[in-house]
Amino acid sequence: MADKNSSGKRTLRQNIQQFKDYYLGRTLAVLAVAALIIYMVSHFLAPQEKADLTVAIFDTDLSEDARKEMEEAVREAAGLPQDAVIAIDSGYVSSNTNEYTRLSLLSANGQVDAVIAGREAFAELAGFGYFKDLSRFISEDMQSEYAGQIVTFAYESDAVAEDAQQNGELASGEYPFGLSLEGSALWTSLTAQSSIRPEKPVVGVILESASDEQVRGLLRALMK
């Protein structure tokens, strides 16, 4: 009984010390994780200057001159004015899983329009349904002109095929999600001095992108 009474009459200092010994570390760890998540979401989704077109590029060392060359080529192909904002983000690394999270957050928020990546990384993204079916996005003339560059990728959907089609969704199957850039004069020029670049680059259009004409201009520029 004496022990129970003594434990029930702990001093404030003893209670504080007990909290430090048993709970403080875990509490700080939980707060640190929560703070990191809040920072990532707020950083990625914070209001920014709205670009007319945003391109995410994986595993490519792209110089500032190359970025400017690409921006000008897209403006010309899409008929955009000189003050149109073309954002080229070549900081994506396919070996870092956090980059897929970043792309997912930005895409869902309408902050990425197109992706250029090596075929392996592109196939992984395609499997998760990141891209538009190009047969529904580009014109018949463009499909005919780029027939040799169209690349199909597998997509696995959890939805039943008929239900998916009724709701305008893609059923599981192979779809023309990308265009190969292996023969692209512009891409070859942009990456001529790059220390890192994918061997089999592919470009695709993000599903949530609403910048249709700008993206078509990007594709026309890259397909020359």
Salt bridges, closest charged atoms under 4 A:
GLU64 OE1 - ARG67 NE 3.97
GLU71 OE1 - ARG75 NH2 3.91
GLU72 OE2 - ARG75 NH1 2.78
ASP89 OD2 - ARG102 NH1 3.00
GLU99 OE1 - ARG102 NE 3.17
ASP133 OD2 - ARG136 NE 3.85
GLU182 OE2 - ARG119 NH2 3.33
ASP212 OD1 - LYS132 NZ 3.44
GLU213 OE2 - ARG216 NH1 2.86
